[in-house]
Each structure stands twice: as C-alpha cells, then as structure tokens.
Amino acid sequence: MIKVVFLGFGNVNSHLLNALNKNTEISVIQVFNRNYIKLISSFEHIQFTDDISKIAEADIYIIGIPDDAISRFSESLAFQNKLVVHTSGGAAMKVLSSKNRRGIFYPLQTFSKHRKVDFKEIPICIEAENPNDLGLLRKLGETISENVVEISSEKRAKLHLAAVFVNNFVNHLYEIGSEILNEEDLPFDLLKPLIAETASKIKTLSPEEAQTGPAKRNDKKTIEKHLHLLTDSPHAKLYKLFTEQLNQKYGKEL
Ligand SMILES: NC(=O)c1ccc[n+]([C@@H]2O[C@H](COP(=O)([O-])OP(=O)(O)OC[C@H]3O[C@@H](n4cnc5c(N)ncnc54)[C@H](OP(=O)(O)O)[C@@H]3O)[C@@H](O)[C@H]2O)c1
C-alpha cells in the first residue's frame, strides 16, 4: 500500500486524487490546503488539514500549487527526508527544498476543474534523486496510467515548451477564430467539426502530412484576401507570421 498526501488542491491534485483514490494499492490519507476546502462527499473519509504542522506521515507527498510558489512552500514543510514531488512541467526538480528527497510526478495533460479526464492515456513523467524513489513513483503512476516515462528536468522543460505550442497557443487560435466569427454573428459551433478532425487525424498522420491550406499551397490570391479582411486587426501580424513560416517550411515564395 502506497500512502499519499496531497499538498495543495487545485486542478491537478483534485484530478489526481480522483484517479488515485479508486485504486486499492493506494491510500490517500490526507489533503492539505492553506485555505479551508470542503472535500466532496465521496472523499469524506479523507482527512483534511489547513495546518502545515499537522501534515500526516506518508510515502509520497504531491505538491500541486503554482510553479512560482513551489520552492518556498517546500521549504516551509516541517518534516525531512520524505519523498516530496511536484506536478509541474516547467519547473525543475531542484526547485524543491533539498531537506526532503525530491521527485517529479508530471501528468502531461490540460486539466480544468469540471472536465473529466481518462488518466489511462495520460503520460506521467517521473524523475527522482534515487532509484528506490523512482521505482515508487513508477508504481504510483502505473496504477492510473499505461504510459509512465522517466524524463530529466532538462528534457521535461522542452516537453513543456512543446506542450505550450500544441495546447495553449492552439487554444488561443480558437479564441481568435471565435472572435472573427462573432464579428459576423456566426456561431463558433460551425468550426467544431474542423477542430475535431484536425486533432483526430494527427493520430495517424504526421503534422507535415496533415497540413493543408492557402499558406502551404502558396495560394497568393486567398492570402491577400485574408490580409485585406484583417486590415486594422491585431491578428494580421500573427496571420503573416504563420504564413511566412509555412512558406519557408514548404519551400514556396510568398
Ligand atoms: N492545470 C493544468 O492543466 C496543469 C497540467 C499539468 C501540470 N500542471 C502543474 O500542476 C501544478 C498545479 O497546477 P494547477 O493548475 O492544479 O494549479 P491551481 O489550480 O492554480 O492550484 C491552486 C492550488 O494552489 C494553492 N496555492 C496557490 N498559491 C499557493 C501558495 N503560495 N502556497 C501554497 N499553496 C498555494 C491553492 O491554495 P488556495 O486554495 O488556498 O488558494 C490551490 O490549492 C503547477 O505546478 C502546474 O504547472 C498544471
């Protein structure tokens, strides 16, 4: 039985608790949060504390708080020589205080509070300072995911960078698409089948094979028309940048 305590209870830790709590090999014994939170009824058996001096004994402590707060928070923990991990993609393992054994338990997915996720398919990136702790993190990860991978802090930083491009930036492009349709009173729903197919075809095609559109085809007329429609728009800059990059990549002049 692996005993787990959650430190912080935001998006990631609440999803992790949900997933880990279903497993008989895992015992979630406590949730710490600096402010009081009421755990939902299915977690009523789990102890809650907002007192940092009353954190229970466990095999693994999972910190799930904003990246820039991890360092100071881990330093403020009252215990020593325990396995303490964080769940960040972008923060190095060494931001954790060295008074405890350090590790990483990074689920590579976007988590929002009321969206259910299937952990089975989510890569869990692990790292630890010693082989025993790495083994324990692997065991913990494998209770919820079929894809547990050991990745160094340096490589994880790059993985996180790539994730920002394919998730946050792509989502920002949805926002732009939605704004453009709004100007014509058209519903964003019209774009959803296209968005779904774009995400779906990447399962079987490489990004290069999947790419289509006026920039790849170097369809100058359409590009000029789009730029005309974007006159005075803050999005013209991004349109030109993407078009230039795609032209460079696919070897055609603008
Ligand atoms: N969200 C994602 O999609 C995602 C995906 C993968 C990894 N991550 C990583 O997972 C970690 C947690 O992200 P999240 O999205 O779950 O964050 P979040 O929802 O913003 O987390 C909020 C939690 O952090 C606590 N907190 C905030 N500032 C604190 C401080 N200074 N000291 C102690 N506790 C503090 C909050 O406590 P109160 O309730 O008391 O304010 C709350 O429990 C981050 O390292 C993030 O990079 C996030």
The ligand as an SDF file (V2000), in Angstrom:
LIG
                    3D

 48 52  0  0  0  0  0  0  0  0999 V2000
   -3.6400   22.9240  -14.9070 N   0  0  0  0  0  0  0  0  0  0  0  0
   -3.0080   22.1470  -15.7570 C   0  0  0  0  0  0  0  0  0  0  0  0
   -3.5220   21.8770  -16.8460 O   0  0  0  0  0  0  0  0  0  0  0  0
   -1.6720   21.5490  -15.3820 C   0  0  0  0  0  0  0  0  0  0  0  0
   -1.2320   20.4270  -16.1270 C   0  0  0  0  0  0  0  0  0  0  0  0
   -0.0420   19.7840  -15.7390 C   0  0  0  0  0  0  0  0  0  0  0  0
    0.7000   20.2960  -14.6720 C   0  0  0  0  0  0  0  0  0  0  0  0
    0.2680   21.4250  -14.0160 N   0  0  0  0  0  0  0  0  0  0  0  0
    1.0910   21.8790  -12.8860 C   0  0  0  0  0  0  0  0  0  0  0  0
    0.4740   21.4420  -11.6670 O   0  0  0  0  0  0  0  0  0  0  0  0
    0.6770   22.4250  -10.6280 C   0  0  0  0  0  0  0  0  0  0  0  0
   -0.6540   22.8670  -10.0950 C   0  0  0  0  0  0  0  0  0  0  0  0
   -1.4020   23.4330  -11.1420 O   0  0  0  0  0  0  0  0  0  0  0  0
   -2.9730   23.6490  -11.0130 P   0  0  0  0  0  0  0  0  0  0  0  0
   -3.4710   24.0640  -12.3540 O   0  0  0  0  0  0  0  0  0  0  0  0
   -3.5720   22.4890  -10.3040 O   0  0  0  0  0  0  0  0  0  0  0  0
   -2.9330   24.9260  -10.0970 O   0  0  0  0  0  0  0  0  0  0  0  0
   -4.1100   25.6810   -9.4070 P   0  0  0  0  0  0  0  0  0  0  0  0
   -5.4270   25.0270   -9.6980 O   0  0  0  0  0  0  0  0  0  0  0  0
   -3.9500   27.1160   -9.7110 O   0  0  0  0  0  0  0  0  0  0  0  0
   -3.7090   25.4210   -7.8870 O   0  0  0  0  0  0  0  0  0  0  0  0
   -4.2220   26.1470   -6.9040 C   0  0  0  0  0  0  0  0  0  0  0  0
   -3.7680   25.4930   -5.5910 C   0  0  0  0  0  0  0  0  0  0  0  0
   -2.5030   26.0240   -5.2020 O   0  0  0  0  0  0  0  0  0  0  0  0
   -2.6330   26.5710   -3.8990 C   0  0  0  0  0  0  0  0  0  0  0  0
   -1.7180   27.7110   -3.7670 N   0  0  0  0  0  0  0  0  0  0  0  0
   -1.6640   28.7990   -4.5550 C   0  0  0  0  0  0  0  0  0  0  0  0
   -0.6330   29.6110   -4.1630 N   0  0  0  0  0  0  0  0  0  0  0  0
   -0.0760   28.9950   -3.0890 C   0  0  0  0  0  0  0  0  0  0  0  0
    0.9860   29.3380   -2.2260 C   0  0  0  0  0  0  0  0  0  0  0  0
    1.6870   30.4740   -2.3970 N   0  0  0  0  0  0  0  0  0  0  0  0
    1.2890   28.4900   -1.2040 N   0  0  0  0  0  0  0  0  0  0  0  0
    0.5750   27.3390   -1.0170 C   0  0  0  0  0  0  0  0  0  0  0  0
   -0.4360   26.9610   -1.8070 N   0  0  0  0  0  0  0  0  0  0  0  0
   -0.7710   27.7810   -2.8290 C   0  0  0  0  0  0  0  0  0  0  0  0
   -4.0980   26.9740   -3.8120 C   0  0  0  0  0  0  0  0  0  0  0  0
   -4.4630   27.1000   -2.4840 O   0  0  0  0  0  0  0  0  0  0  0  0
   -5.7500   28.0140   -2.0590 P   0  0  0  0  0  0  0  0  0  0  0  0
   -6.9780   27.2150   -2.4010 O   0  0  0  0  0  0  0  0  0  0  0  0
   -5.5500   28.1450   -0.5990 O   0  0  0  0  0  0  0  0  0  0  0  0
   -5.6340   29.3030   -2.8290 O   0  0  0  0  0  0  0  0  0  0  0  0
   -4.7580   25.7860   -4.5100 C   0  0  0  0  0  0  0  0  0  0  0  0
   -4.7960   24.6410   -3.6810 O   0  0  0  0  0  0  0  0  0  0  0  0
    1.5000   23.5450  -11.2630 C   0  0  0  0  0  0  0  0  0  0  0  0
    2.8490   23.2880  -10.9820 O   0  0  0  0  0  0  0  0  0  0  0  0
    1.2240   23.3870  -12.7580 C   0  0  0  0  0  0  0  0  0  0  0  0
    2.3050   23.8450  -13.5540 O   0  0  0  0  0  0  0  0  0  0  0  0
   -0.9030   22.0440  -14.3450 C   0  0  0  0  0  0  0  0  0  0  0  0
  1  2  1  0
  2  3  2  0
  2  4  1  0
  4  5  1  0
  4 48  2  0
  5  6  2  0
  6  7  1  0
  7  8  2  0
  8  9  1  0
  8 48  1  0
  9 10  1  0
  9 46  1  0
 10 11  1  0
 11 12  1  0
 11 44  1  0
 12 13  1  0
 13 14  1  0
 14 15  2  0
 14 16  1  0
 14 17  1  0
 17 18  1  0
 18 19  2  0
 18 20  1  0
 18 21  1  0
 21 22  1  0
 22 23  1  0
 23 24  1  0
 23 42  1  0
 24 25  1  0
 25 26  1  0
 25 36  1  0
 26 27  1  0
 26 35  1  0
 27 28  2  0
 28 29  1  0
 29 30  1  0
 29 35  2  0
 30 31  1  0
 30 32  2  0
 32 33  1  0
 33 34  2  0
 34 35  1  0
 36 37  1  0
 36 42  1  0
 37 38  1  0
 38 39  2  0
 38 40  1  0
 38 41  1  0
 42 43  1  0
 44 45  1  0
 44 46  1  0
 46 47  1  0
M  CHG  2   8   1  16  -1
M  END
$$$$
